[in-house]
Amino acid sequence: MKRTISVAILLGLLVGASGATGAPRGVQFSPDGRFTFVIKDVGQERFAIIREPDGTVTGNVFFQDCRTPKFIICDPLPAPNEYSCAVSDACREDGCTFGNFQVPVTLPADFFTPSDDEDDDPELPALPPEPCRFAPRAVQFSPDETRRFINKDFDDQRFAITRFEDDLTLTGNVFFPDGSPPKFIVCEHLTGTVQRRFSCQVADGCPAAPAACDFGNFTSEVILNENFFKFDARDFQTLDAFRNTDTLTRLLRIGAAAIPSIAPAATQTQRAPVAATCPSGGTVSFEDGSLNYDACRSGNLVCTGTGTADSGQLSPVLECTDLDRERTIVLDASLALSSTLTGPAFDGVVLTSLGEEAAVDFIYDKVSVDTSAFEGPLDGTLGLLNAKKLFGGPFGSFDYEFNPDDPRFVKIVTCLPSCEGPVGTFTFILVFDLDLETGVLTAR
């Protein structure tokens, strides 16, 4: 008998039943035998892919450092397990195109064969990594427009799925925030154009003996809004901008922590060299009034540079690599350290540039930085000007308003076409709420 429940409830029940943890990986076969699903690691990357009936391989490659996953389409070559793969980033504007270069890929001989979990390397961390706060959402289309690739969150679960445009069938994987093994899903479209109803089968990975492999033991009807399958410039830009703003503030806060005035008390009188470790590698050190970033990494940014600092001012100039988009950004910060009821706070500006071109200005107005990120009690307002230069999309500016009385949510205010237009310009003022626990963005 079929049941109609939400995707989140359905998958939550299945995860609770499995009780398994550890690095998720596995192989599964669609009930009709046409598709092979694989989640396995190649080096330090996680492949979540589908082998289609003609041997074509499609899907995602995840990384350990919270970068946006890549989409791949691979054509088989004559040699076994060798492919020519087109690699693409997510769409960043309407009418986006897939990658136009080919990468040779050789997969292990047993890549499409089920194996026992105990054969896996226990030291390899689970992928996608946890936590990856505000993990980037992504949509892409195959060059022939026959398939749509979606990598998005539904509630707190990450869907990495393919929609076949001829019959709207869904295939792929769902990942979970607690590190439980992902599920394999195959869904048949039933009805609807806005609220789409699907009949879905859900499965764990196969055991080592494929003869014992069984896909799903029950079918459930689930509902997904059509917007889930679409590229949304507003949604993408808003979350992308906040994610990168969060990363930048973490980097600046690490620098502030190296200054003796707010470093551990023992260093305040000695003024001995102080070093702070960065979340994903590298350090920030302070000595004789100089601040030094040495390959300090947080999220998708790796920054190196120097600057001056004293008890009330932080002024580094950093050259940062954006791993997500493979570009170099120069940051020129001039921030005063002040005190608020919620702790130390930033006042001032951070100017950015891409090559010779000026980009986004970050305006800090008493933004509390008492934690290493936007977590816990916060206060103040952070503004972004010229946001399109770094993040694309329709919005030229953002204001982030933090509320210490309700620290879970950030109020985001932006305008179309611009908040800085001439007097009398017709402007839409848009307000979003960002849930810092789930990463869900809701328009008011």
N, C-alpha and C positions, 0 to 999 in steps of 0.2 A: 504494500500500500504506500502511495506517495504522500509526503508531508510537505507543507509549505512553511519554511522557517527562514530566518535571515542567514546570510552567509556566515556572519560572525558567530552566531549561536551554533550553527552546524559544525564549523571547524573547531570551535572551542570544545564541543563535546568529544570530537574525535581525538583532539590533542590530550584532553583529560584522560581518555580511555587508554591511550598508548603509554603514558607515563615515562617515555624515553627522553633522554637528554643527550648532549654531546654534539659533536660536529655532524650536521645533517648531510646525508649523501645517500644515493640509491639509484636504482633502475626500476622502471615500470613499463608495462606494455598496455596500449589502449585495448578496451574490450574486443574491438573488431580486428586487432592485430596489425593495424595499419601504421601506428605511430609507436616509436620507442622514446620514452622520457628518461632523461639522465640528469642527475645532480651529482657532480663529482668535481674534485679539485685537480687542476693542472698547475703544478708549481704553487704559487701563492694566490692563484685566482680560482674562483668557483664558477664552473659552467653549469647553467640551468638551461638545458636545450632540449629540442625535439628533433628526432630523425624522422623525416617524412617518407612516404612510400617510394618516392623516386631517389632516395638517398640524400636529399638536401637536408642540411642541418640549420635550424634557426633557433634563436632564443637570446639569452643574456649572459654576460660575463660580469660577475661581481668582484669587488676589490675589498681589501681589508681596511682601507683608509677613508671610507665614507664618500668616495667619489661617486658621481652618477654612474650607474652601470652602463656598459656598452651593449648595443644590439649587434647581433651578427647574423649573416646569411652566408652559408658555406656550400659550395658546389663540390661534390666528390671528384677526386682525381683518379686516374687509373690505378695507382698504387694503393694498397690497403691502408685505410685509416688516414689517408692524406686528403687535405681539402684546400680549396682556394676560398678565402673568406673575405667578404666585404664587412667592414666595421663602421658603425655609426654611433654618434651621440644622440641624445634625445632631441626631439623637435624643440626649437626655440622661437619659431615663428610659423605662421600659417604657410602652407605650401612648402614645407621643408623637404629635403631630399636625403636619401640614404647615402652612406659613404661611397665615394667614387674610386677608392683604391683597394687593391687586393692584398691580403696577407696570407702567406702559406702557413698552414697549421697541420701538425701531425699529432694525432691523439693516440694514447696508449692502446695496445692491441685488445685489451679486455675492457675498453671504455664503455661499451654498450652491453656488458655482461654483468648480471647481478653478482655481488660479492658480499661476504660476511663483514659486518662492521668492525670485528676485532682485527681485521687485517689492515685497517686504516691507521695512519700515524696519529697517536693520541696527543701529540704535541702541537698539531696543526690547529690553530684557532678556528672557531666556527665562522662561517661566512654566509650571508652578509654579516658584518661585525655588529656586535651589540656592546654598548649602545651607540647607535648612529642617530643623533638627535636630528629631527626634521629631515630624515633621509629623503634625498631628492626624488621627486616624482617624474615619470618619463613616459612619453608616447612616441612611437615611430611607425612608419609605414614601409612596407616592402616596395622596391622600385617598380614592380608590376602592379602594385595596389591591390593584390589579391589577399594580403594579410595585414593585419594591424597588430602591432606589438604594444602591450601595456605593462608598465611597471609602476604600480600605484598602491597606496595604502587604502584598505577598507577597514574602518575602526582602527585597531592596532596591528593589523596583519598586512603583510606585503604580498600583493598579487603580482606574479611574473607570468603573464599569460599571452597567448596568441588568439586573435579572433580571425577566423577565415571568412572573408567577406561574401562568398557565394551563398553560404547557408548559415552564417553567424555562429558556427560551432566554436566553442572555447576549449583550449587545451593549455596545460601548463602546471604551475606550482603555486603554492601558498606557503610563505614563511611566517614564523611566529617569533614574538619578542623574547620569549623565555628560552630560546635555543632548542625547542623541541624539534624533532625531525619534520621537515616540510611534508605537505600532502601533495599528491598528484591528482589533478582533476580533469574530467572530460565532461563538457556540458553541451546539451542540445537545446537550441533556441526553440521556445514554444510560441509565445505571443508577445505583442507590445512593440511600440516604437519609441516611447519615452521611458516608461518603466518596463524594462525587458525581463521576461520570465524565462528561466532556464531549468531544464531537468539535468541535474549534475550527479555524476558518480565520483566518489572520492576514494583514494587508496593510499596505503603506505607503500614503501619500496618493496621490491621482491626479495625473498630470501635467496640464499646462494643457489639453491636448486630451482631453476626457472619453471620446472614442471609443476611446482607447488604454488606458483604465483597466481594470485587472484586479485583482480582490480578492486572493485568495491562490492560490499555486501548489502548495500541498500542505495536507493535513489532518492534524491530530495529535490524539490523545486526551490529555486533561489531567485532573488530579484536584484538586478543592478540597474541603476539609472544610466541612460544613454550617455550622459555627460562623463561617466566614468571612462568611456572609451575614446574621449575626444581630447585633443590638445586644447588647453585653456591658458591663454597668454596671461590673464590676470592672476590665476592661481599659481602658475609656474613662476612668474616674476616675483610675486609677493613673498612666497616661501623661499625662493632662491635668494632674494635680497636679505631676508631676515636670517637665513642660515649663515650667509657670509658675514653679516653684521655681527652675529653671535661669535663667529670664529675670530673676527678682527678684535672684538672686545676682550676675548680670552687672551689673545697675544699681547695686547696692551696691558692687561691686568697682570700678566706674568712679569712684564717689565717693571710695573709699579711695585710688585712684590720684592724685586731685587734692590729697591732703594732703601737705605737703612732706616729712614723715618717711619716706614710701615713694615719693615722686615722684622724678624724676631728681635726681641729686646736686647739680646746680647751684642748684636751688631751695631746698635745705635751709638754707643759710646766709643767702640773700638774703630769703627769705620773700616773694618777689615773687608777684603773681597767677599762679595755675596753672590751666590749663584742660585738660580731657580731652574728647575727641570721642566721642560715643556711636555705637554700631554703625550705627544706621539714621537718624541725624539728631539734632540738638540737641547740647548741651554740658553739662558739669558744671564749675563754676569754684570756686576757693577763694581767699579774700582776707581777711586780718585775722581769721582764726579762723572765718569764716563759709563755709558750703558752699551753692552755688546750683545747682539743677537747672533748666535751661531747655529744656523740651520734649525732654528726653532720651528717646530711644526705643531699646528693645531688644525684638526679637520682637513680641509683641502688646501691649506696655505702652508708653505715652508718659507720662512723669512730669515734673511741675513742682513746685518747692518749695524750701525752705531748711532750714538746720540748722546746728548747731555741730559743729566737728571740731577735734581736736588730735592730737598724736602717738600717743595711745593710745585715742581714742574717736571714734566716728562716730555722729551722732544727727540724721539728717535726718527731716523730716516732709514727705511727698510726697503730692500728689493725682495719681493715675494713671488714665488712660483705658484700659480693657481693650477694644482694638479688636475682639477676637474675639467678645465678647458685648455690646458697646456699653453698658458700665456704668462707673461711677466707683468706684475703690477708694482709700481713704486708708491710707497706710503710715506707721507711727510706729516708727522704728528706734532701738535703743539697743545698739550693738555695740562691744565692745572689740577692738582689734587686737593680736593676740599673735603670737608666732613659734613655728613648729614645724619639724621636719626637712624638711618639704616646702615651707616658705616662710611668708609671712604668713597668718594665719588669723583667722576671725571667731569671737567668743564673745559670746553675748547673744541678744536677742529682737527680732523684728519683729512688731508688732501691726497687724492690718488691720481695716478696717471698711467696710461697705456702707451708706451713709446713716447712720442713727442706730444701726445694729445692728452689734455686734462680730462679727468673722468669724474667720479663721484666725490662729493664733499660729505663727510660725516660730521654732524654737529652734535656734540655732547652737551647736555644741559642738566648738570647735577645727576648724572646717571650713576646710581650706586653700583659699586664693583666689589662688594664685600665677599662675593663668592667667585669661583673661577669661571662662571658662565652665567647666563640669564636664568638662574635658579634661586629659589628662596626669596626673602623680602627684597624688593627693589623699588626704586623711586626715580623720578626724573623723566626726561623726554629726550629721545635720540632722533635726529632728523637726517634724512638723506636727500641731497640735491643732485640733479642730473643722473638719476638712477638708471636711465636707459643706457647710458654709456657702458655700464658694467653688466647689467642684468637683462637688457632687451625689454620687450614687452611694452605695454601702453602707458605706463606710469612714469612721470618725470621726477617725482619726489614721494617720500614717505615720512610720516611722523610716527614714532613708536612711543606710546605712553605706558609707563610702568606704574603699577598701583600696589604699594606694600600691603594694603588691606585685602587684596585678592591676587596674590603673586602668581597664581596658576595661569592667569590670562594676561595677554598684552593687547592693548587696543592699537590698531594700525589705521591711520587716516591717510588717504591719498586722494588725488583729484584727476579728473579728465576734463579737458586736455592737460591742464597744468594748474597747480596751486599758485603759480607766480605770474599768471596772465594779466593783461591790462585790465583796468577797472571796467566793468561792464561786460567782460567776456563771459559767455555762458559756460558754467563749469558744473560738472557732477562731482559732488563730494562723496566718496565711498569710504565706509568704515568696516573693518574686519576685526574679528576676535581670533587670536591665535592661542590655542591651548598648548602650554609648554610641556604638558605631560604626554599628550598623544600626538602633537604636531598637526592636529586638525584645524583647518582654517574655515571660519564661518563668516559670511557676509551678513551684516546687520540689515 
